[in-house]
């Protein structure tokens, strides 16, 4: 084979390698779950759904099911409202009902099954407290609380995070809100008090469960 032909083949081979390297370096497309607002790689999405000739991707099956029930509600949210929550409560974490701490299900120290449902705890001590009076802790977990940052109302057991300040425990819809609160607690406590006052003024005959 002539040297010029070998050189041409080598150049072509190098060119192919360069193009392959560029293609591999191209960042993978990211998508946003329209329900939780979580941003992720398309390949990491847990579910997808076609609606009006467009595919939407979700961080979990639960979000997909919520979207399917009322797509327009979440599409309006993603186009018009600020995303304050990037969590999906209950997917990988659980609330220790005895102390209120969020624990990863895979890292929980102990668990206990009651009436067909598994509860997770940060310690054996918390589990024992729960076992002595499960209904008490389950009832408390159903209590509704308000995130002082966004104003979102959630069940105490489904809160994304909690934080104790001046002897009182505050609950949040996500970790992001907890971090904002920690930076300036008084600002959000004042905001929460204003929201409570507005609710009472709007409907004085109704009681509002709160933190």
MODELLER restraints for C-alpha pairs under 7 A, 6 or more apart:
rsr = mdl.restraints
at = mdl.atoms
rsr.add(forms.Gaussian(group=physical.xy_distance, feature=features.Distance(at['CA:28:A'], at['CA:41:A']), mean=6.54, stdev=0.5))
rsr.add(forms.Gaussian(group=physical.xy_distance, feature=features.Distance(at['CA:29:A'], at['CA:41:A']), mean=6.03, stdev=0.5))
rsr.add(forms.Gaussian(group=physical.xy_distance, feature=features.Distance(at['CA:29:A'], at['CA:42:A']), mean=6.08, stdev=0.5))
rsr.add(forms.Gaussian(group=physical.xy_distance, feature=features.Distance(at['CA:30:A'], at['CA:39:A']), mean=6.74, stdev=0.5))
rsr.add(forms.Gaussian(group=physical.xy_distance, feature=features.Distance(at['CA:30:A'], at['CA:40:A']), mean=5.42, stdev=0.5))
rsr.add(forms.Gaussian(group=physical.xy_distance, feature=features.Distance(at['CA:30:A'], at['CA:41:A']), mean=4.27, stdev=0.5))
rsr.add(forms.Gaussian(group=physical.xy_distance, feature=features.Distance(at['CA:30:A'], at['CA:42:A']), mean=5.38, stdev=0.5))
rsr.add(forms.Gaussian(group=physical.xy_distance, feature=features.Distance(at['CA:31:A'], at['CA:39:A']), mean=5.75, stdev=0.5))
rsr.add(forms.Gaussian(group=physical.xy_distance, feature=features.Distance(at['CA:31:A'], at['CA:40:A']), mean=5.58, stdev=0.5))
rsr.add(forms.Gaussian(group=physical.xy_distance, feature=features.Distance(at['CA:31:A'], at['CA:41:A']), mean=6.04, stdev=0.5))
rsr.add(forms.Gaussian(group=physical.xy_distance, feature=features.Distance(at['CA:31:A'], at['CA:42:A']), mean=5.64, stdev=0.5))
rsr.add(forms.Gaussian(group=physical.xy_distance, feature=features.Distance(at['CA:31:A'], at['CA:57:A']), mean=6.66, stdev=0.5))
rsr.add(forms.Gaussian(group=physical.xy_distance, feature=features.Distance(at['CA:32:A'], at['CA:38:A']), mean=5.58, stdev=0.5))
rsr.add(forms.Gaussian(group=physical.xy_distance, feature=features.Distance(at['CA:32:A'], at['CA:39:A']), mean=4.44, stdev=0.5))
rsr.add(forms.Gaussian(group=physical.xy_distance, feature=features.Distance(at['CA:32:A'], at['CA:40:A']), mean=6.35, stdev=0.5))
rsr.add(forms.Gaussian(group=physical.xy_distance, feature=features.Distance(at['CA:32:A'], at['CA:57:A']), mean=6.83, stdev=0.5))
rsr.add(forms.Gaussian(group=physical.xy_distance, feature=features.Distance(at['CA:33:A'], at['CA:39:A']), mean=6.53, stdev=0.5))
rsr.add(forms.Gaussian(group=physical.xy_distance, feature=features.Distance(at['CA:33:A'], at['CA:57:A']), mean=5.68, stdev=0.5))
rsr.add(forms.Gaussian(group=physical.xy_distance, feature=features.Distance(at['CA:33:A'], at['CA:58:A']), mean=4.51, stdev=0.5))
rsr.add(forms.Gaussian(group=physical.xy_distance, feature=features.Distance(at['CA:33:A'], at['CA:59:A']), mean=5.93, stdev=0.5))
rsr.add(forms.Gaussian(group=physical.xy_distance, feature=features.Distance(at['CA:34:A'], at['CA:74:A']), mean=5.88, stdev=0.5))
rsr.add(forms.Gaussian(group=physical.xy_distance, feature=features.Distance(at['CA:34:A'], at['CA:75:A']), mean=6.68, stdev=0.5))
rsr.add(forms.Gaussian(group=physical.xy_distance, feature=features.Distance(at['CA:34:A'], at['CA:78:A']), mean=5.98, stdev=0.5))
rsr.add(forms.Gaussian(group=physical.xy_distance, feature=features.Distance(at['CA:35:A'], at['CA:63:A']), mean=5.79, stdev=0.5))
rsr.add(forms.Gaussian(group=physical.xy_distance, feature=features.Distance(at['CA:35:A'], at['CA:67:A']), mean=6.67, stdev=0.5))
rsr.add(forms.Gaussian(group=physical.xy_distance, feature=features.Distance(at['CA:35:A'], at['CA:74:A']), mean=6.00, stdev=0.5))
rsr.add(forms.Gaussian(group=physical.xy_distance, feature=features.Distance(at['CA:36:A'], at['CA:85:A']), mean=6.26, stdev=0.5))
rsr.add(forms.Gaussian(group=physical.xy_distance, feature=features.Distance(at['CA:36:A'], at['CA:86:A']), mean=5.53, stdev=0.5))
rsr.add(forms.Gaussian(group=physical.xy_distance, feature=features.Distance(at['CA:36:A'], at['CA:87:A']), mean=5.95, stdev=0.5))
rsr.add(forms.Gaussian(group=physical.xy_distance, feature=features.Distance(at['CA:36:A'], at['CA:88:A']), mean=5.97, stdev=0.5))
rsr.add(forms.Gaussian(group=physical.xy_distance, feature=features.Distance(at['CA:37:A'], at['CA:83:A']), mean=6.04, stdev=0.5))
rsr.add(forms.Gaussian(group=physical.xy_distance, feature=features.Distance(at['CA:37:A'], at['CA:85:A']), mean=6.37, stdev=0.5))
rsr.add(forms.Gaussian(group=physical.xy_distance, feature=features.Distance(at['CA:37:A'], at['CA:86:A']), mean=5.19, stdev=0.5))
rsr.add(forms.Gaussian(group=physical.xy_distance, feature=features.Distance(at['CA:38:A'], at['CA:59:A']), mean=6.90, stdev=0.5))
rsr.add(forms.Gaussian(group=physical.xy_distance, feature=features.Distance(at['CA:38:A'], at['CA:86:A']), mean=4.65, stdev=0.5))
rsr.add(forms.Gaussian(group=physical.xy_distance, feature=features.Distance(at['CA:38:A'], at['CA:87:A']), mean=6.59, stdev=0.5))
rsr.add(forms.Gaussian(group=physical.xy_distance, feature=features.Distance(at['CA:45:A'], at['CA:57:A']), mean=5.99, stdev=0.5))
rsr.add(forms.Gaussian(group=physical.xy_distance, feature=features.Distance(at['CA:45:A'], at['CA:58:A']), mean=5.59, stdev=0.5))
rsr.add(forms.Gaussian(group=physical.xy_distance, feature=features.Distance(at['CA:45:A'], at['CA:59:A']), mean=5.31, stdev=0.5))
rsr.add(forms.Gaussian(group=physical.xy_distance, feature=features.Distance(at['CA:46:A'], at['CA:58:A']), mean=5.96, stdev=0.5))
rsr.add(forms.Gaussian(group=physical.xy_distance, feature=features.Distance(at['CA:46:A'], at['CA:59:A']), mean=5.28, stdev=0.5))
rsr.add(forms.Gaussian(group=physical.xy_distance, feature=features.Distance(at['CA:46:A'], at['CA:60:A']), mean=4.99, stdev=0.5))
rsr.add(forms.Gaussian(group=physical.xy_distance, feature=features.Distance(at['CA:46:A'], at['CA:61:A']), mean=6.59, stdev=0.5))
rsr.add(forms.Gaussian(group=physical.xy_distance, feature=features.Distance(at['CA:47:A'], at['CA:57:A']), mean=5.88, stdev=0.5))
rsr.add(forms.Gaussian(group=physical.xy_distance, feature=features.Distance(at['CA:47:A'], at['CA:58:A']), mean=5.15, stdev=0.5))
rsr.add(forms.Gaussian(group=physical.xy_distance, feature=features.Distance(at['CA:47:A'], at['CA:59:A']), mean=6.81, stdev=0.5))
rsr.add(forms.Gaussian(group=physical.xy_distance, feature=features.Distance(at['CA:47:A'], at['CA:60:A']), mean=6.08, stdev=0.5))
rsr.add(forms.Gaussian(group=physical.xy_distance, feature=features.Distance(at['CA:47:A'], at['CA:61:A']), mean=5.84, stdev=0.5))
rsr.add(forms.Gaussian(group=physical.xy_distance, feature=features.Distance(at['CA:47:A'], at['CA:64:A']), mean=6.65, stdev=0.5))
rsr.add(forms.Gaussian(group=physical.xy_distance, feature=features.Distance(at['CA:48:A'], at['CA:55:A']), mean=6.60, stdev=0.5))
rsr.add(forms.Gaussian(group=physical.xy_distance, feature=features.Distance(at['CA:48:A'], at['CA:56:A']), mean=5.45, stdev=0.5))
rsr.add(forms.Gaussian(group=physical.xy_distance, feature=features.Distance(at['CA:48:A'], at['CA:57:A']), mean=4.33, stdev=0.5))
rsr.add(forms.Gaussian(group=physical.xy_distance, feature=features.Distance(at['CA:48:A'], at['CA:58:A']), mean=5.90, stdev=0.5))
rsr.add(forms.Gaussian(group=physical.xy_distance, feature=features.Distance(at['CA:49:A'], at['CA:55:A']), mean=5.54, stdev=0.5))
rsr.add(forms.Gaussian(group=physical.xy_distance, feature=features.Distance(at['CA:49:A'], at['CA:56:A']), mean=5.29, stdev=0.5))
rsr.add(forms.Gaussian(group=physical.xy_distance, feature=features.Distance(at['CA:49:A'], at['CA:57:A']), mean=6.61, stdev=0.5))
rsr.add(forms.Gaussian(group=physical.xy_distance, feature=features.Distance(at['CA:50:A'], at['CA:56:A']), mean=6.23, stdev=0.5))
rsr.add(forms.Gaussian(group=physical.xy_distance, feature=features.Distance(at['CA:58:A'], at['CA:64:A']), mean=5.94, stdev=0.5))
rsr.add(forms.Gaussian(group=physical.xy_distance, feature=features.Distance(at['CA:67:A'], at['CA:74:A']), mean=6.57, stdev=0.5))
rsr.add(forms.Gaussian(group=physical.xy_distance, feature=features.Distance(at['CA:85:A'], at['CA:173:A']), mean=6.91, stdev=0.5))
rsr.add(forms.Gaussian(group=physical.xy_distance, feature=features.Distance(at['CA:85:A'], at['CA:174:A']), mean=5.84, stdev=0.5))
rsr.add(forms.Gaussian(group=physical.xy_distance, feature=features.Distance(at['CA:86:A'], at['CA:174:A']), mean=6.94, stdev=0.5))
rsr.add(forms.Gaussian(group=physical.xy_distance, feature=features.Distance(at['CA:87:A'], at['CA:174:A']), mean=5.88, stdev=0.5))
rsr.add(forms.Gaussian(group=physical.xy_distance, feature=features.Distance(at['CA:89:A'], at['CA:158:A']), mean=5.91, stdev=0.5))
rsr.add(forms.Gaussian(group=physical.xy_distance, feature=features.Distance(at['CA:89:A'], at['CA:159:A']), mean=6.97, stdev=0.5))
rsr.add(forms.Gaussian(group=physical.xy_distance, feature=features.Distance(at['CA:89:A'], at['CA:160:A']), mean=5.84, stdev=0.5))
rsr.add(forms.Gaussian(group=physical.xy_distance, feature=features.Distance(at['CA:90:A'], at['CA:158:A']), mean=6.66, stdev=0.5))
rsr.add(forms.Gaussian(group=physical.xy_distance, feature=features.Distance(at['CA:92:A'], at['CA:104:A']), mean=6.04, stdev=0.5))
rsr.add(forms.Gaussian(group=physical.xy_distance, feature=features.Distance(at['CA:92:A'], at['CA:105:A']), mean=6.10, stdev=0.5))
rsr.add(forms.Gaussian(group=physical.xy_distance, feature=features.Distance(at['CA:93:A'], at['CA:102:A']), mean=6.50, stdev=0.5))
rsr.add(forms.Gaussian(group=physical.xy_distance, feature=features.Distance(at['CA:93:A'], at['CA:103:A']), mean=5.51, stdev=0.5))
rsr.add(forms.Gaussian(group=physical.xy_distance, feature=features.Distance(at['CA:93:A'], at['CA:104:A']), mean=4.31, stdev=0.5))
rsr.add(forms.Gaussian(group=physical.xy_distance, feature=features.Distance(at['CA:93:A'], at['CA:105:A']), mean=5.33, stdev=0.5))
rsr.add(forms.Gaussian(group=physical.xy_distance, feature=features.Distance(at['CA:94:A'], at['CA:102:A']), mean=5.74, stdev=0.5))
rsr.add(forms.Gaussian(group=physical.xy_distance, feature=features.Distance(at['CA:94:A'], at['CA:103:A']), mean=5.49, stdev=0.5))
rsr.add(forms.Gaussian(group=physical.xy_distance, feature=features.Distance(at['CA:94:A'], at['CA:104:A']), mean=6.28, stdev=0.5))
rsr.add(forms.Gaussian(group=physical.xy_distance, feature=features.Distance(at['CA:94:A'], at['CA:105:A']), mean=6.14, stdev=0.5))
rsr.add(forms.Gaussian(group=physical.xy_distance, feature=features.Distance(at['CA:94:A'], at['CA:120:A']), mean=6.39, stdev=0.5))
rsr.add(forms.Gaussian(group=physical.xy_distance, feature=features.Distance(at['CA:95:A'], at['CA:101:A']), mean=5.75, stdev=0.5))
rsr.add(forms.Gaussian(group=physical.xy_distance, feature=features.Distance(at['CA:95:A'], at['CA:102:A']), mean=4.59, stdev=0.5))
rsr.add(forms.Gaussian(group=physical.xy_distance, feature=features.Distance(at['CA:95:A'], at['CA:103:A']), mean=6.15, stdev=0.5))
rsr.add(forms.Gaussian(group=physical.xy_distance, feature=features.Distance(at['CA:95:A'], at['CA:120:A']), mean=6.97, stdev=0.5))
rsr.add(forms.Gaussian(group=physical.xy_distance, feature=features.Distance(at['CA:95:A'], at['CA:157:A']), mean=5.76, stdev=0.5))
rsr.add(forms.Gaussian(group=physical.xy_distance, feature=features.Distance(at['CA:96:A'], at['CA:102:A']), mean=6.21, stdev=0.5))
rsr.add(forms.Gaussian(group=physical.xy_distance, feature=features.Distance(at['CA:96:A'], at['CA:103:A']), mean=6.83, stdev=0.5))
rsr.add(forms.Gaussian(group=physical.xy_distance, feature=features.Distance(at['CA:96:A'], at['CA:120:A']), mean=5.79, stdev=0.5))
rsr.add(forms.Gaussian(group=physical.xy_distance, feature=features.Distance(at['CA:96:A'], at['CA:121:A']), mean=4.71, stdev=0.5))
rsr.add(forms.Gaussian(group=physical.xy_distance, feature=features.Distance(at['CA:96:A'], at['CA:122:A']), mean=6.45, stdev=0.5))
rsr.add(forms.Gaussian(group=physical.xy_distance, feature=features.Distance(at['CA:97:A'], at['CA:137:A']), mean=5.89, stdev=0.5))
rsr.add(forms.Gaussian(group=physical.xy_distance, feature=features.Distance(at['CA:97:A'], at['CA:141:A']), mean=6.56, stdev=0.5))
rsr.add(forms.Gaussian(group=physical.xy_distance, feature=features.Distance(at['CA:98:A'], at['CA:126:A']), mean=5.35, stdev=0.5))
rsr.add(forms.Gaussian(group=physical.xy_distance, feature=features.Distance(at['CA:98:A'], at['CA:129:A']), mean=6.49, stdev=0.5))
rsr.add(forms.Gaussian(group=physical.xy_distance, feature=features.Distance(at['CA:98:A'], at['CA:130:A']), mean=5.96, stdev=0.5))
rsr.add(forms.Gaussian(group=physical.xy_distance, feature=features.Distance(at['CA:98:A'], at['CA:137:A']), mean=6.52, stdev=0.5))
rsr.add(forms.Gaussian(group=physical.xy_distance, feature=features.Distance(at['CA:99:A'], at['CA:126:A']), mean=6.86, stdev=0.5))
rsr.add(forms.Gaussian(group=physical.xy_distance, feature=features.Distance(at['CA:102:A'], at['CA:161:A']), mean=6.71, stdev=0.5))
rsr.add(forms.Gaussian(group=physical.xy_distance, feature=features.Distance(at['CA:103:A'], at['CA:122:A']), mean=6.54, stdev=0.5))
rsr.add(forms.Gaussian(group=physical.xy_distance, feature=features.Distance(at['CA:105:A'], at['CA:120:A']), mean=6.61, stdev=0.5))
rsr.add(forms.Gaussian(group=physical.xy_distance, feature=features.Distance(at['CA:108:A'], at['CA:120:A']), mean=6.05, stdev=0.5))
rsr.add(forms.Gaussian(group=physical.xy_distance, feature=features.Distance(at['CA:108:A'], at['CA:121:A']), mean=5.83, stdev=0.5))
rsr.add(forms.Gaussian(group=physical.xy_distance, feature=features.Distance(at['CA:108:A'], at['CA:122:A']), mean=5.63, stdev=0.5))
rsr.add(forms.Gaussian(group=physical.xy_distance, feature=features.Distance(at['CA:109:A'], at['CA:121:A']), mean=6.24, stdev=0.5))
rsr.add(forms.Gaussian(group=physical.xy_distance, feature=features.Distance(at['CA:109:A'], at['CA:122:A']), mean=5.38, stdev=0.5))
rsr.add(forms.Gaussian(group=physical.xy_distance, feature=features.Distance(at['CA:109:A'], at['CA:123:A']), mean=5.58, stdev=0.5))
rsr.add(forms.Gaussian(group=physical.xy_distance, feature=features.Distance(at['CA:110:A'], at['CA:120:A']), mean=6.14, stdev=0.5))
rsr.add(forms.Gaussian(group=physical.xy_distance, feature=features.Distance(at['CA:110:A'], at['CA:121:A']), mean=5.44, stdev=0.5))
rsr.add(forms.Gaussian(group=physical.xy_distance, feature=features.Distance(at['CA:110:A'], at['CA:122:A']), mean=6.81, stdev=0.5))
rsr.add(forms.Gaussian(group=physical.xy_distance, feature=features.Distance(at['CA:110:A'], at['CA:123:A']), mean=6.35, stdev=0.5))
rsr.add(forms.Gaussian(group=physical.xy_distance, feature=features.Distance(at['CA:110:A'], at['CA:124:A']), mean=6.32, stdev=0.5))
rsr.add(forms.Gaussian(group=physical.xy_distance, feature=features.Distance(at['CA:111:A'], at['CA:118:A']), mean=6.63, stdev=0.5))
rsr.add(forms.Gaussian(group=physical.xy_distance, feature=features.Distance(at['CA:111:A'], at['CA:119:A']), mean=5.47, stdev=0.5))
rsr.add(forms.Gaussian(group=physical.xy_distance, feature=features.Distance(at['CA:111:A'], at['CA:120:A']), mean=4.36, stdev=0.5))
rsr.add(forms.Gaussian(group=physical.xy_distance, feature=features.Distance(at['CA:111:A'], at['CA:121:A']), mean=5.86, stdev=0.5))
rsr.add(forms.Gaussian(group=physical.xy_distance, feature=features.Distance(at['CA:112:A'], at['CA:118:A']), mean=5.59, stdev=0.5))
rsr.add(forms.Gaussian(group=physical.xy_distance, feature=features.Distance(at['CA:112:A'], at['CA:119:A']), mean=5.23, stdev=0.5))
rsr.add(forms.Gaussian(group=physical.xy_distance, feature=features.Distance(at['CA:112:A'], at['CA:120:A']), mean=6.56, stdev=0.5))
rsr.add(forms.Gaussian(group=physical.xy_distance, feature=features.Distance(at['CA:113:A'], at['CA:119:A']), mean=6.10, stdev=0.5))
rsr.add(forms.Gaussian(group=physical.xy_distance, feature=features.Distance(at['CA:121:A'], at['CA:127:A']), mean=5.87, stdev=0.5))
rsr.add(forms.Gaussian(group=physical.xy_distance, feature=features.Distance(at['CA:130:A'], at['CA:137:A']), mean=6.61, stdev=0.5))
rsr.add(forms.Gaussian(group=physical.xy_distance, feature=features.Distance(at['CA:141:A'], at['CA:155:A']), mean=6.72, stdev=0.5))
rsr.add(forms.Gaussian(group=physical.xy_distance, feature=features.Distance(at['CA:141:A'], at['CA:156:A']), mean=5.13, stdev=0.5))
rsr.add(forms.Gaussian(group=physical.xy_distance, feature=features.Distance(at['CA:141:A'], at['CA:157:A']), mean=4.70, stdev=0.5))
rsr.add(forms.Gaussian(group=physical.xy_distance, feature=features.Distance(at['CA:142:A'], at['CA:155:A']), mean=5.45, stdev=0.5))
rsr.add(forms.Gaussian(group=physical.xy_distance, feature=features.Distance(at['CA:142:A'], at['CA:156:A']), mean=6.15, stdev=0.5))
rsr.add(forms.Gaussian(group=physical.xy_distance, feature=features.Distance(at['CA:142:A'], at['CA:157:A']), mean=6.52, stdev=0.5))
rsr.add(forms.Gaussian(group=physical.xy_distance, feature=features.Distance(at['CA:143:A'], at['CA:155:A']), mean=5.65, stdev=0.5))
rsr.add(forms.Gaussian(group=physical.xy_distance, feature=features.Distance(at['CA:143:A'], at['CA:156:A']), mean=5.69, stdev=0.5))
rsr.add(forms.Gaussian(group=physical.xy_distance, feature=features.Distance(at['CA:144:A'], at['CA:153:A']), mean=6.49, stdev=0.5))
rsr.add(forms.Gaussian(group=physical.xy_distance, feature=features.Distance(at['CA:144:A'], at['CA:154:A']), mean=5.53, stdev=0.5))
rsr.add(forms.Gaussian(group=physical.xy_distance, feature=features.Distance(at['CA:144:A'], at['CA:155:A']), mean=4.40, stdev=0.5))
rsr.add(forms.Gaussian(group=physical.xy_distance, feature=features.Distance(at['CA:144:A'], at['CA:156:A']), mean=5.70, stdev=0.5))
rsr.add(forms.Gaussian(group=physical.xy_distance, feature=features.Distance(at['CA:144:A'], at['CA:209:A']), mean=6.22, stdev=0.5))
rsr.add(forms.Gaussian(group=physical.xy_distance, feature=features.Distance(at['CA:144:A'], at['CA:210:A']), mean=6.40, stdev=0.5))
rsr.add(forms.Gaussian(group=physical.xy_distance, feature=features.Distance(at['CA:145:A'], at['CA:153:A']), mean=5.65, stdev=0.5))
rsr.add(forms.Gaussian(group=physical.xy_distance, feature=features.Distance(at['CA:145:A'], at['CA:154:A']), mean=5.59, stdev=0.5))
rsr.add(forms.Gaussian(group=physical.xy_distance, feature=features.Distance(at['CA:145:A'], at['CA:155:A']), mean=6.05, stdev=0.5))
rsr.add(forms.Gaussian(group=physical.xy_distance, feature=features.Distance(at['CA:145:A'], at['CA:156:A']), mean=5.83, stdev=0.5))
rsr.add(forms.Gaussian(group=physical.xy_distance, feature=features.Distance(at['CA:145:A'], at['CA:171:A']), mean=6.74, stdev=0.5))
rsr.add(forms.Gaussian(group=physical.xy_distance, feature=features.Distance(at['CA:145:A'], at['CA:209:A']), mean=6.88, stdev=0.5))
rsr.add(forms.Gaussian(group=physical.xy_distance, feature=features.Distance(at['CA:145:A'], at['CA:210:A']), mean=4.86, stdev=0.5))
rsr.add(forms.Gaussian(group=physical.xy_distance, feature=features.Distance(at['CA:145:A'], at['CA:211:A']), mean=5.21, stdev=0.5))
rsr.add(forms.Gaussian(group=physical.xy_distance, feature=features.Distance(at['CA:146:A'], at['CA:152:A']), mean=5.61, stdev=0.5))
rsr.add(forms.Gaussian(group=physical.xy_distance, feature=features.Distance(at['CA:146:A'], at['CA:153:A']), mean=4.48, stdev=0.5))
rsr.add(forms.Gaussian(group=physical.xy_distance, feature=features.Distance(at['CA:146:A'], at['CA:154:A']), mean=6.36, stdev=0.5))
rsr.add(forms.Gaussian(group=physical.xy_distance, feature=features.Distance(at['CA:146:A'], at['CA:171:A']), mean=6.88, stdev=0.5))
rsr.add(forms.Gaussian(group=physical.xy_distance, feature=features.Distance(at['CA:146:A'], at['CA:210:A']), mean=6.15, stdev=0.5))
rsr.add(forms.Gaussian(group=physical.xy_distance, feature=features.Distance(at['CA:146:A'], at['CA:211:A']), mean=6.67, stdev=0.5))
rsr.add(forms.Gaussian(group=physical.xy_distance, feature=features.Distance(at['CA:147:A'], at['CA:153:A']), mean=6.43, stdev=0.5))
rsr.add(forms.Gaussian(group=physical.xy_distance, feature=features.Distance(at['CA:147:A'], at['CA:171:A']), mean=5.73, stdev=0.5))
rsr.add(forms.Gaussian(group=physical.xy_distance, feature=features.Distance(at['CA:147:A'], at['CA:172:A']), mean=4.42, stdev=0.5))
rsr.add(forms.Gaussian(group=physical.xy_distance, feature=features.Distance(at['CA:147:A'], at['CA:173:A']), mean=5.81, stdev=0.5))
rsr.add(forms.Gaussian(group=physical.xy_distance, feature=features.Distance(at['CA:148:A'], at['CA:172:A']), mean=6.98, stdev=0.5))
rsr.add(forms.Gaussian(group=physical.xy_distance, feature=features.Distance(at['CA:148:A'], at['CA:188:A']), mean=5.66, stdev=0.5))
rsr.add(forms.Gaussian(group=physical.xy_distance, feature=features.Distance(at['CA:148:A'], at['CA:189:A']), mean=6.46, stdev=0.5))
rsr.add(forms.Gaussian(group=physical.xy_distance, feature=features.Distance(at['CA:148:A'], at['CA:192:A']), mean=5.17, stdev=0.5))
rsr.add(forms.Gaussian(group=physical.xy_distance, feature=features.Distance(at['CA:149:A'], at['CA:177:A']), mean=5.95, stdev=0.5))
rsr.add(forms.Gaussian(group=physical.xy_distance, feature=features.Distance(at['CA:149:A'], at['CA:181:A']), mean=6.79, stdev=0.5))
rsr.add(forms.Gaussian(group=physical.xy_distance, feature=features.Distance(at['CA:149:A'], at['CA:188:A']), mean=5.90, stdev=0.5))
rsr.add(forms.Gaussian(group=physical.xy_distance, feature=features.Distance(at['CA:152:A'], at['CA:173:A']), mean=6.86, stdev=0.5))
rsr.add(forms.Gaussian(group=physical.xy_distance, feature=features.Distance(at['CA:154:A'], at['CA:173:A']), mean=7.00, stdev=0.5))
rsr.add(forms.Gaussian(group=physical.xy_distance, feature=features.Distance(at['CA:159:A'], at['CA:171:A']), mean=6.10, stdev=0.5))
rsr.add(forms.Gaussian(group=physical.xy_distance, feature=features.Distance(at['CA:159:A'], at['CA:172:A']), mean=5.57, stdev=0.5))
rsr.add(forms.Gaussian(group=physical.xy_distance, feature=features.Distance(at['CA:159:A'], at['CA:173:A']), mean=5.13, stdev=0.5))
rsr.add(forms.Gaussian(group=physical.xy_distance, feature=features.Distance(at['CA:159:A'], at['CA:174:A']), mean=6.96, stdev=0.5))
rsr.add(forms.Gaussian(group=physical.xy_distance, feature=features.Distance(at['CA:160:A'], at['CA:172:A']), mean=5.67, stdev=0.5))
rsr.add(forms.Gaussian(group=physical.xy_distance, feature=features.Distance(at['CA:160:A'], at['CA:173:A']), mean=4.73, stdev=0.5))
rsr.add(forms.Gaussian(group=physical.xy_distance, feature=features.Distance(at['CA:160:A'], at['CA:174:A']), mean=4.11, stdev=0.5))
rsr.add(forms.Gaussian(group=physical.xy_distance, feature=features.Distance(at['CA:160:A'], at['CA:175:A']), mean=6.05, stdev=0.5))
rsr.add(forms.Gaussian(group=physical.xy_distance, feature=features.Distance(at['CA:161:A'], at['CA:171:A']), mean=5.92, stdev=0.5))
rsr.add(forms.Gaussian(group=physical.xy_distance, feature=features.Distance(at['CA:161:A'], at['CA:172:A']), mean=5.15, stdev=0.5))
rsr.add(forms.Gaussian(group=physical.xy_distance, feature=features.Distance(at['CA:161:A'], at['CA:173:A']), mean=6.70, stdev=0.5))
rsr.add(forms.Gaussian(group=physical.xy_distance, feature=features.Distance(at['CA:161:A'], at['CA:174:A']), mean=5.71, stdev=0.5))
rsr.add(forms.Gaussian(group=physical.xy_distance, feature=features.Distance(at['CA:161:A'], at['CA:175:A']), mean=5.54, stdev=0.5))
rsr.add(forms.Gaussian(group=physical.xy_distance, feature=features.Distance(at['CA:161:A'], at['CA:178:A']), mean=6.51, stdev=0.5))
rsr.add(forms.Gaussian(group=physical.xy_distance, feature=features.Distance(at['CA:162:A'], at['CA:169:A']), mean=6.63, stdev=0.5))
rsr.add(forms.Gaussian(group=physical.xy_distance, feature=features.Distance(at['CA:162:A'], at['CA:170:A']), mean=5.49, stdev=0.5))
rsr.add(forms.Gaussian(group=physical.xy_distance, feature=features.Distance(at['CA:162:A'], at['CA:171:A']), mean=4.33, stdev=0.5))
rsr.add(forms.Gaussian(group=physical.xy_distance, feature=features.Distance(at['CA:162:A'], at['CA:172:A']), mean=5.90, stdev=0.5))
rsr.add(forms.Gaussian(group=physical.xy_distance, feature=features.Distance(at['CA:162:A'], at['CA:178:A']), mean=6.99, stdev=0.5))
rsr.add(forms.Gaussian(group=physical.xy_distance, feature=features.Distance(at['CA:163:A'], at['CA:169:A']), mean=5.53, stdev=0.5))
rsr.add(forms.Gaussian(group=physical.xy_distance, feature=features.Distance(at['CA:163:A'], at['CA:170:A']), mean=5.31, stdev=0.5))
rsr.add(forms.Gaussian(group=physical.xy_distance, feature=features.Distance(at['CA:163:A'], at['CA:171:A']), mean=6.60, stdev=0.5))
rsr.add(forms.Gaussian(group=physical.xy_distance, feature=features.Distance(at['CA:164:A'], at['CA:170:A']), mean=6.14, stdev=0.5))
rsr.add(forms.Gaussian(group=physical.xy_distance, feature=features.Distance(at['CA:170:A'], at['CA:211:A']), mean=6.60, stdev=0.5))
rsr.add(forms.Gaussian(group=physical.xy_distance, feature=features.Distance(at['CA:172:A'], at['CA:178:A']), mean=6.02, stdev=0.5))
rsr.add(forms.Gaussian(group=physical.xy_distance, feature=features.Distance(at['CA:181:A'], at['CA:188:A']), mean=6.41, stdev=0.5))
